[in-house]
């Protein structure tokens, strides 16, 4: 609903910065509104949870696919940091698997729409 309002109200320009912390709903938010976000936002930042867990019910395989989608999108300049703010953009992929991550439970993603 918020993104629909943004799209309707912000016809003259883009949102400078979108910060999200949706406690594992960020993936659904981007899945549902991916093109709306990329069309209406200059930069974004937020948490991605449930990358790794001993318990399968707490692991979300869509999390890695979501980050990878952003990485592969030429319109997005993606930076990944750990929860302490250390840039792990390059080393993140060393332990990433198709459905989870072998080290990080959550990361912060930062994107700039080119």
Secondary structure in CASP SS format (residue, H / E / C, confidence):
PFRMAT SS
TARGET T0000
AUTHOR 0000-0000-0000
METHOD secondary structure of the structure
MODEL  1
X C 1.00
X H 1.00
X H 1.00
X H 1.00
X H 1.00
X H 1.00
X H 1.00
X H 1.00
X H 1.00
X C 1.00
X C 1.00
X C 1.00
X C 1.00
X C 1.00
X E 1.00
X E 1.00
X E 1.00
X E 1.00
X E 1.00
X E 1.00
X C 1.00
X C 1.00
X C 1.00
X C 1.00
X C 1.00
X H 1.00
X H 1.00
X H 1.00
X H 1.00
X H 1.00
X H 1.00
X H 1.00
X H 1.00
X H 1.00
X H 1.00
X H 1.00
X H 1.00
X H 1.00
X H 1.00
X H 1.00
X E 1.00
X E 1.00
X E 1.00
X E 1.00
X E 1.00
X E 1.00
X E 1.00
X E 1.00
X C 1.00
X C 1.00
X C 1.00
X C 1.00
X C 1.00
X C 1.00
X C 1.00
X H 1.00
X H 1.00
X H 1.00
X C 1.00
X C 1.00
X C 1.00
X H 1.00
X H 1.00
X H 1.00
X H 1.00
X H 1.00
X H 1.00
X H 1.00
X H 1.00
X H 1.00
X H 1.00
X H 1.00
X C 1.00
X C 1.00
X C 1.00
X E 1.00
X E 1.00
X E 1.00
X E 1.00
X E 1.00
X E 1.00
X C 1.00
X C 1.00
X C 1.00
X C 1.00
X C 1.00
X E 1.00
X C 1.00
X C 1.00
X C 1.00
X H 1.00
X H 1.00
X H 1.00
X H 1.00
X H 1.00
X E 1.00
X C 1.00
X C 1.00
X C 1.00
X C 1.00
X E 1.00
X C 1.00
X C 1.00
X C 1.00
X C 1.00
X C 1.00
X E 1.00
X E 1.00
X E 1.00
X E 1.00
X E 1.00
X E 1.00
X E 1.00
X C 1.00
END
